[in-house]
């Protein structure tokens, strides 16, 4: 059986570098990506583990998918997100995100949204490219703590959705990308729900009402 991870490696594991001058290119890539991966079926069915497939491998494939989708979405609005327009990485005023990692920023650090998102995406990419965490060879097992790693990855990726929705959604609408963003976020929410990947209190924070609506209405 062809490995899901092999397929994803070929299509989406190369890093995507957002460029402020490539709105058209990013929009085109996003539309193609959405059409190829999501189709028109029920997203509740899309997120379910395919019969006979390994759970960790399915989680890995979808983390890479969400990373790619979010990168494309943010790449389409980077010229509108600068240290001047977004001096803090916030969703609403009640939800500000501070960056912390195991390298340079060992304590939670305030920074402008573009810098925060750059660190976040590089951190996710480093995890994806780490063969000890995301093995790409058939037959190599995922680490025992892989699902805990996935929870941390999706938790941080959510913050980019939250920032875009709270600060840049009018631009997304103006670019005609709102159907794709809404589908991407709904896909994300239903996937998190399906595999119980929420971590910590108030996981969805500023988007809790939207998430509640998605969970009640999607079929």
BAFI-3210 file (N, C-alpha, C; in Angstrom, 3 decimals, decimal comma, padded with zeros to 6 digits):
// residues 219
n [1|2|3|4|5|6|7|8|9|10|11|12|13|14|15|16|17|18|19|20|21|22|23|24|25|26|27|28|29|30|31|32|33|34|35|36|37|38|39|40|41|42|43|44|45|46|47|48|49|50|51|52|53|54|55|56|57|58|59|60|61|62|63|64|65|66|67|68|69|70|71|72|73|74|75|76|77|78|79|80|81|82|83|84|85|86|87|88|89|90|91|92|93|94|95|96|97|98|99|100|101|102|103|104|105|106|107|108|109|110|111|112|113|114|115|116|117|118|119|120|121|122|123|124|125|126|127|128|129|130|131|132|133|134|135|136|137|138|139|140|141|142|143|144|145|146|147|148|149|150|151|152|153|154|155|156|157|158|159|160|161|162|163|164|165|166|167|168|169|170|171|172|173|174|175|176|177|178|179|180|181|182|183|184|185|186|187|188|189|190|191|192|193|194|195|196|197|198|199|200|201|202|203|204|205|206|207|208|209|210|211|212|213|214|215|216|217|218|219]
n.u [000,851|000,554|002,391|000,860|002,410|004,598|003,375|002,580|005,097|006,171|004,495|003,983|005,917|008,093|009,436|007,345|007,748|006,475|005,736|005,479|004,828|003,451|000,661|-001,235|-000,088|-000,043|-002,782|-003,678|-002,298|-003,459|-006,163|-005,955|-004,894|-006,929|-008,999|-007,909|-007,484|-009,724|-012,214|-015,740|-017,119|-018,463|-016,858|-016,628|-016,445|-014,111|-012,089|-011,906|-010,141|-008,731|-009,706|-007,670|-005,359|-002,533|-002,792|-000,958|000,432|-001,623|-002,266|000,146|000,192|-001,975|-001,210|000,888|-000,620|-002,255|-000,314|000,665|-001,650|-002,160|000,183|-000,037|-002,361|-001,580|000,563|-000,736|-001,539|000,585|001,684|-000,003|000,347|002,414|005,207|004,353|001,546|000,764|001,951|002,026|001,568|-001,465|-004,827|-007,709|-007,805|-007,730|-006,304|-003,154|-000,223|002,826|006,180|008,068|010,810|013,193|015,636|016,741|014,764|014,027|012,373|008,970|008,287|007,471|006,572|006,339|003,576|004,317|006,963|006,629|005,019|006,754|008,770|007,176|006,306|008,761|009,564|007,586|008,149|010,736|010,174|008,623|010,521|012,250|013,488|013,382|011,070|009,011|009,020|009,872|010,325|009,052|007,918|009,367|008,872|006,769|007,695|007,098|005,988|004,644|001,963|001,575|003,338|002,043|-000,254|000,862|001,827|-000,527|-001,850|-000,279|-000,348|-003,000|-003,021|-002,269|-004,437|-006,259|-005,171|-005,317|-008,115|-009,042|-007,710|-007,157|-009,181|-010,992|-009,288|-008,755|-011,331|-011,577|-009,702|-010,958|-010,621|-011,988|-013,850|-012,042|-010,422|-012,338|-013,190|-010,781|-010,343|-012,619|-012,147|-009,833|-010,889|-012,771|-011,082|-009,439|-011,401|-012,237|-010,013|-009,468|-007,635|-007,399|-005,771|-005,135|-006,852|-009,555|-008,992|-009,690|-010,196|-010,462|-011,968|-013,970|-016,822|-017,274|-016,226|-017,950|-020,295|-019,534|-019,217|-021,784|-023,268|-022,059|-022,283]
n.v [-001,207|002,185|004,646|007,156|009,218|009,284|010,264|012,833|013,890|014,244|016,195|018,359|018,899|020,501|023,619|026,466|029,719|032,647|035,508|038,975|040,106|038,325|037,839|036,985|034,583|033,085|032,940|031,463|029,032|028,270|027,919|025,796|023,872|023,537|022,548|020,133|018,652|018,752|018,614|018,233|016,880|015,768|017,256|016,046|013,402|013,460|013,863|011,514|008,580|006,704|003,411|000,794|002,283|003,715|005,404|007,383|008,036|009,135|011,366|012,751|013,305|015,069|017,188|018,240|019,027|021,066|022,868|023,627|024,760|026,929|028,367|029,176|030,747|032,778|033,736|035,084|037,477|038,862|041,398|043,074|042,663|043,759|044,882|047,394|047,546|045,347|045,181|043,434|039,946|039,082|037,891|038,675|041,460|040,160|037,908|037,433|036,229|034,866|034,234|031,240|029,040|026,318|027,290|030,250|031,810|031,280|032,045|033,186|035,497|038,717|039,831|041,323|040,415|039,415|038,538|036,670|034,761|033,983|032,701|030,666|029,196|028,335|026,737|024,722|023,676|022,710|020,632|018,964|018,271|016,782|013,675|012,001|012,652|012,991|010,504|009,604|007,349|004,254|001,881|002,770|003,570|005,936|008,196|007,455|009,594|010,989|011,818|013,683|015,624|016,359|017,554|019,867|021,108|021,605|023,259|025,580|026,283|027,001|029,610|031,244|031,091|032,369|034,949|035,886|035,782|037,631|040,011|040,358|039,493|041,014|041,603|039,056|038,469|040,467|039,561|037,378|034,976|034,001|031,761|029,632|029,955|029,634|027,014|025,668|026,221|025,046|022,383|021,963|022,316|020,206|018,051|018,261|017,800|015,186|013,602|014,255|016,374|018,722|020,855|022,021|024,679|026,571|026,308|027,217|029,854|033,093|032,377|030,735|030,856|030,674|028,154|026,563|026,905|025,694|023,025|022,385|022,673|021,508|018,797]
n.w [000,000|-000,840|000,892|002,879|003,915|002,161|-000,164|000,730|001,321|-001,226|-002,274|-000,471|001,495|001,014|002,023|002,162|001,185|002,189|000,234|-000,005|-002,403|-003,924|-004,137|-006,056|-006,913|-004,516|-003,967|-006,151|-005,762|-003,363|-004,041|-005,870|-004,181|-002,241|-003,844|-004,701|-002,369|-000,623|-001,961|-002,498|-000,580|002,658|005,389|007,814|007,130|005,678|007,591|009,017|010,070|007,536|006,568|007,651|007,813|009,553|012,655|013,647|011,321|009,795|011,369|011,063|008,287|008,108|009,796|008,276|006,066|007,231|008,040|005,507|004,328|006,091|005,802|003,132|003,288|005,119|003,671|001,657|002,739|003,808|003,211|004,467|007,093|009,339|011,422|012,117|011,662|013,133|015,934|018,031|018,723|018,491|018,988|019,901|022,268|024,666|024,184|023,767|022,255|023,230|022,258|022,643|022,758|022,537|022,017|021,211|022,472|025,428|027,402|027,669|025,134|024,047|020,824|017,483|015,322|012,646|013,066|015,111|013,777|011,777|013,296|014,366|012,104|011,109|013,201|013,167|010,626|011,086|012,858|011,193|009,284|010,729|010,964|013,135|014,373|012,422|010,610|007,295|005,862|004,779|007,080|009,239|012,569|014,295|016,963|020,486|021,843|019,927|019,481|021,506|020,612|018,241|019,320|020,425|018,115|016,573|018,317|018,328|015,625|015,385|016,350|014,280|012,515|014,274|014,519|011,872|011,383|013,316|012,734|010,002|008,365|006,686|004,530|003,547|002,623|000,654|-001,166|-002,084|-000,802|001,334|001,289|001,119|003,360|005,388|004,904|005,309|008,036|009,186|008,489|010,014|012,678|012,841|012,528|014,806|016,733|016,050|016,702|019,285|020,034|021,402|023,745|026,982|028,795|027,437|024,660|022,063|022,524|021,385|019,161|019,944|019,812|017,057|016,571|018,077|016,610|014,190|014,997|015,684|013,357|011,095|008,806]
ca.u [000,000|001,343|002,405|000,313|003,489|005,369|002,637|002,672|006,477|006,390|003,650|003,826|006,872|009,042|008,983|006,724|008,228|005,528|006,302|004,433|004,505|002,928|-000,718|-001,886|000,477|-000,508|-004,204|-003,821|-001,868|-004,437|-007,364|-005,635|-004,707|-008,236|-009,757|-007,307|-007,483|-010,971|-013,355|-017,024|-017,793|-018,557|-015,562|-016,609|-015,965|-012,737|-011,118|-011,867|-009,004|-009,071|-009,630|-006,402|-004,210|-001,963|-003,253|000,119|000,720|-002,736|-002,050|001,285|-000,242|-002,867|-000,419|001,571|-001,663|-002,653|000,842|000,696|-002,805|-001,975|001,273|-000,589|-003,279|-000,816|001,362|-001,561|-001,836|001,773|001,946|-000,915|000,703|003,770|005,435|003,621|000,106|000,546|003,145|001,939|000,905|-002,730|-006,116|-008,354|-006,962|-007,624|-005,469|-001,858|000,626|004,254|006,963|009,048|011,339|014,298|016,883|017,014|013,717|013,728|011,288|007,933|008,788|006,564|007,150|005,323|002,947|005,069|008,126|006,115|004,566|007,958|009,356|006,258|006,335|010,076|009,553|006,780|008,899|011,837|009,604|008,226|011,712|013,036|013,150|013,125|009,698|008,155|009,768|009,308|010,576|008,070|008,376|009,962|007,790|006,741|008,086|006,003|005,372|004,274|000,659|001,783|003,954|000,985|-001,098|001,575|001,898|-001,823|-002,163|000,408|-000,854|-004,285|-002,815|-002,222|-005,852|-006,887|-004,676|-005,881|-009,551|-009,306|-007,039|-006,961|-010,238|-011,477|-008,368|-009,046|-012,582|-011,297|-008,934|-011,796|-010,110|-012,751|-014,346|-010,939|-010,033|-013,388|-013,127|-009,563|-010,525|-013,609|-011,409|-008,972|-011,710|-013,339|-009,973|-009,091|-012,480|-012,257|-008,909|-009,322|-006,311|-007,398|-004,895|-005,231|-008,146|-009,901|-008,126|-010,042|-010,162|-011,234|-012,813|-014,809|-018,193|-017,236|-015,998|-019,197|-021,222|-019,055|-019,464|-023,222|-023,944|-021,471|-022,748]
ca.v [000,000|003,407|005,385|008,514|010,168|009,410|011,155|014,180|014,351|014,675|017,320|019,519|019,083|021,565|024,820|027,532|031,006|033,691|036,737|039,989|040,528|037,196|037,563|036,186|033,245|032,397|032,666|030,381|027,800|027,903|027,397|024,470|022,969|023,257|021,706|018,808|017,908|018,716|018,239|018,799|015,981|016,166|017,327|015,059|012,157|013,681|013,796|010,195|007,715|005,721|002,023|000,109|003,188|003,953|006,678|008,378|008,479|010,004|012,630|013,430|013,820|016,206|018,307|018,831|019,714|022,311|023,768|024,144|025,641|028,162|029,110|029,807|031,800|033,916|034,287|035,949|038,768|039,330|042,826|043,804|042,298|044,262|045,325|048,636|047,252|044,282|045,204|042,324|038,764|039,005|037,649|039,812|042,032|039,189|036,772|037,755|035,048|035,135|033,150|030,545|027,810|025,743|027,840|031,652|032,400|030,276|032,593|033,777|036,770|039,516|040,252|041,624|039,238|038,769|037,852|035,499|033,761|033,464|031,719|029,538|028,367|027,696|025,686|023,617|023,068|021,936|019,387|018,132|017,793|015,955|012,267|011,345|012,993|012,700|009,616|009,555|006,040|003,217|000,898|003,419|003,916|007,253|008,130|007,196|010,854|011,714|012,474|014,877|016,611|016,827|018,485|021,147|021,700|022,151|024,361|026,793|026,646|027,679|031,025|031,980|031,242|033,352|036,290|036,287|036,051|038,806|041,230|040,475|038,826|041,829|041,452|037,725|038,603|041,282|038,723|036,260|033,752|033,628|030,370|028,707|030,051|029,051|025,564|025,209|026,257|024,021|021,125|021,930|022,130|018,860|017,113|018,342|017,140|013,753|012,889|014,747|016,999|019,955|020,806|023,207|025,336|027,622|026,023|028,041|031,243|034,126|031,819|029,694|030,914|030,156|026,712|025,969|026,896|024,676|021,695|022,155|022,736|020,718|017,404]
ca.w [000,000|-000,914|002,152|002,869|004,155|000,929|-001,049|001,268|001,164|-002,603|-002,667|000,402|002,578|000,723|002,718|001,393|001,655|001,816|-000,312|-000,010|-003,765|-004,709|-003,758|-007,083|-006,890|-003,314|-004,119|-007,123|-005,108|-002,343|-004,695|-006,385|-003,054|-001,653|-004,765|-004,794|-001,116|000,126|-002,779|-002,098|000,347|004,056|006,054|008,898|006,535|005,230|008,680|009,647|009,751|006,494|007,003|007,444|007,916|010,873|013,218|013,696|009,963|009,402|012,081|010,443|006,987|008,285|010,319|007,123|005,297|007,889|007,927|004,145|004,136|006,861|005,156|001,930|003,716|005,652|002,576|000,810|003,384|004,534|003,031|005,350|008,465|009,537|012,801|012,345|011,767|014,128|016,789|018,977|018,181|019,199|018,348|020,539|023,322|025,764|023,785|023,167|022,240|023,413|021,670|023,462|022,168|023,309|021,513|021,552|023,314|026,446|028,207|026,812|024,628|023,225|019,542|016,463|014,717|011,562|013,615|015,816|012,811|011,123|014,216|014,497|010,898|011,037|014,234|012,636|009,525|011,663|013,374|010,059|008,590|011,649|010,719|014,408|014,770|011,270|009,713|005,947|005,256|005,087|008,044|010,404|013,480|014,907|018,379|021,418|022,256|018,708|019,591|022,332|019,717|017,351|020,081|020,532|016,781|016,154|019,236|017,878|014,299|015,578|016,630|013,007|012,151|015,154|014,172|010,578|011,538|014,147|012,281|008,554|007,610|005,563|003,392|003,008|001,860|-000,533|-002,096|-002,509|-000,202|002,529|001,261|001,350|004,767|006,216|004,720|005,974|009,488|009,532|008,379|011,198|013,873|012,838|012,731|016,227|017,468|015,733|017,343|020,656|020,068|022,191|024,917|027,813|028,926|026,474|023,504|020,907|022,946|020,697|018,101|020,559|019,292|015,685|016,653|018,554|015,464|013,254|015,539|015,737|012,071|010,001|008,682]
c.u [000,881|001,241|001,805|001,446|004,354|004,699|002,746|004,077|006,697|005,672|003,784|004,907|007,983|008,548|008,417|007,148|007,254|006,249|005,198|004,002|003,804|001,507|-001,411|-001,408|-000,033|-001,973|-004,420|-003,431|-002,908|-005,683|-007,111|-005,532|-006,048|-009,039|-009,234|-007,499|-008,851|-012,171|-014,629|-017,777|-017,841|-017,182|-015,487|-016,117|-014,494|-011,730|-010,978|-010,673|-009,410|-008,853|-008,272|-005,174|-003,798|-002,366|-002,155|000,445|-000,368|-002,632|-000,928|000,899|-001,071|-002,164|000,304|000,571|-002,023|-001,522|000,880|-000,448|-002,614|-000,867|000,775|-001,518|-002,519|000,034|000,580|-001,800|-000,607|002,028|001,046|-000,628|002,167|003,966|004,706|002,129|-000,194|001,773|003,168|001,242|-000,360|-003,815|-006,983|-007,419|-006,758|-006,667|-004,242|-000,962|002,092|005,045|007,959|009,508|012,504|015,642|017,105|016,038|013,255|012,686|010,245|008,289|007,760|007,274|006,031|004,805|003,777|006,278|007,703|005,755|005,750|008,636|008,486|006,347|007,681|010,157|008,752|007,543|010,051|011,343|009,256|009,438|012,588|012,612|012,892|011,687|008,708|008,925|009,092|009,500|009,546|008,682|009,034|008,841|007,904|007,141|006,867|005,277|004,845|002,951|000,713|002,414|002,914|000,085|-000,436|001,635|000,560|-002,250|-001,529|-000,073|-002,192|-004,095|-002,719|-003,631|-006,481|-006,450|-005,279|-007,357|-009,804|-008,731|-006,987|-008,087|-010,824|-010,588|-008,588|-010,302|-012,325|-010,537|-009,750|-011,375|-010,915|-013,353|-013,256|-010,467|-011,066|-013,411|-011,915|-009,753|-011,546|-012,954|-010,552|-009,782|-012,252|-012,269|-009,566|-010,118|-012,434|-011,207|-008,554|-007,952|-006,279|-006,486|-005,009|-006,632|-008,324|-009,058|-008,409|-010,181|-011,057|-012,167|-013,771|-016,223|-018,266|-017,086|-017,262|-020,225|-020,828|-019,425|-020,952|-023,840|-023,357|-022,013|-021,870]
c.v [001,249|004,188|006,766|009,522|010,351|010,396|012,592|014,731|014,934|015,987|018,549|019,714|020,050|022,844|025,848|028,854|032,094|034,925|037,763|040,371|039,452|036,843|036,672|034,750|032,456|032,023|031,488|029,043|027,328|027,301|025,988|023,457|022,562|022,302|020,272|017,990|017,750|018,263|018,863|017,929|016,534|016,161|016,371|013,706|012,272|013,462|012,402|009,371|006,707|004,289|001,421|000,981|003,399|005,333|007,735|008,909|009,423|011,364|013,427|014,065|015,087|017,402|019,014|019,598|021,056|023,336|024,431|025,124|026,977|029,010|029,844|030,955|033,014|034,558|035,242|037,323|039,362|040,826|043,683|043,517|042,660|044,620|046,622|048,350|046,247|044,194|044,105|041,146|038,524|038,416|038,817|040,349|041,061|038,050|037,263|036,536|035,468|033,942|032,575|029,300|027,323|026,305|029,260|032,209|031,395|030,762|033,179|035,214|037,454|039,908|040,567|040,343|038,616|037,998|036,577|034,401|033,169|032,409|030,471|028,611|027,663|026,536|024,483|022,898|022,220|020,604|018,428|017,516|016,894|014,492|011,494|011,579|012,612|011,785|009,500|008,202|005,033|002,210|001,480|003,940|005,354|007,131|007,973|008,470|011,656|012,453|013,699|015,997|017,198|017,833|019,859|021,860|022,332|023,304|025,658|027,228|027,370|029,185|031,857|032,150|032,374|034,770|036,768|036,627|037,366|040,098|041,411|039,859|039,697|041,736|040,092|037,771|039,366|040,491|037,532|034,933|033,288|032,220|029,356|028,756|029,384|027,524|024,982|025,165|025,218|022,633|020,917|021,601|020,703|017,792|017,082|017,595|015,630|012,982|013,448|015,391|018,335|019,788|022,112|023,797|026,379|027,510|026,966|029,524|032,176|033,603|030,756|029,675|030,344|028,641|025,996|025,862|025,816|023,287|021,367|021,978|021,843|019,301|016,654]
c.w [000,000|000,390|001,982|003,020|002,925|-000,013|-000,577|001,123|-000,217|-002,900|-001,779|001,452|002,253|001,363|001,765|001,988|001,242|001,305|-000,448|-001,411|-004,576|-004,322|-004,768|-007,062|-005,691|-003,439|-005,058|-006,500|-004,109|-002,969|-005,227|-005,254|-002,451|-002,531|-004,763|-003,520|-000,482|-000,692|-002,235|-001,105|001,761|004,698|007,237|008,383|006,132|006,355|009,278|009,172|008,686|007,003|006,670|007,571|009,368|011,392|013,208|012,312|009,461|010,091|011,421|009,112|007,160|008,904|009,179|006,250|005,921|007,853|006,542|003,894|004,840|006,270|003,925|002,293|004,231|004,567|001,695|001,426|004,082|004,368|003,916|006,831|008,670|011,009|013,137|012,558|012,871|015,039|017,844|018,294|018,988|018,315|018,801|021,624|024,477|025,447|023,036|023,315|022,316|022,889|022,668|022,719|023,013|022,888|022,024|022,576|024,367|027,449|027,266|026,440|023,741|021,935|018,555|015,802|013,597|012,064|014,339|014,824|012,044|012,002|014,300|013,291|010,735|012,029|013,765|011,529|010,047|012,222|012,239|009,367|009,455|011,505|012,014|014,882|013,686|010,309|008,352|005,278|005,715|006,061|009,275|011,294|013,976|016,374|019,285|021,830|021,064|018,860|020,492|021,498|018,777|018,070|020,193|019,187|016,390|017,059|018,746|016,495|014,401|015,733|015,356|012,452|012,956|014,796|012,854|010,720|012,268|013,583|010,761|007,728|006,498|004,326|002,729|002,142|000,564|-001,592|-002,610|-001,915|001,007|002,444|001,590|002,803|005,667|006,111|005,432|007,480|009,941|009,498|009,626|012,453|013,947|013,031|014,204|017,065|017,275|016,527|018,724|020,874|020,810|023,398|025,684|027,832|027,828|025,201|022,341|021,241|022,166|019,614|018,632|019,998|017,878|015,691|017,109|017,426|014,464|013,739|015,585|014,352|011,002|010,025|007,702]
res [x|x|x|x|x|x|x|x|x|x|x|x|x|x|x|x|x|x|x|x|x|x|x|x|x|x|x|x|x|x|x|x|x|x|x|x|x|x|x|x|x|x|x|x|x|x|x|x|x|x|x|x|x|x|x|x|x|x|x|x|x|x|x|x|x|x|x|x|x|x|x|x|x|x|x|x|x|x|x|x|x|x|x|x|x|x|x|x|x|x|x|x|x|x|x|x|x|x|x|x|x|x|x|x|x|x|x|x|x|x|x|x|x|x|x|x|x|x|x|x|x|x|x|x|x|x|x|x|x|x|x|x|x|x|x|x|x|x|x|x|x|x|x|x|x|x|x|x|x|x|x|x|x|x|x|x|x|x|x|x|x|x|x|x|x|x|x|x|x|x|x|x|x|x|x|x|x|x|x|x|x|x|x|x|x|x|x|x|x|x|x|x|x|x|x|x|x|x|x|x|x|x|x|x|x|x|x|x|x|x|x|x|x|x|x|x|x|x|x]
***
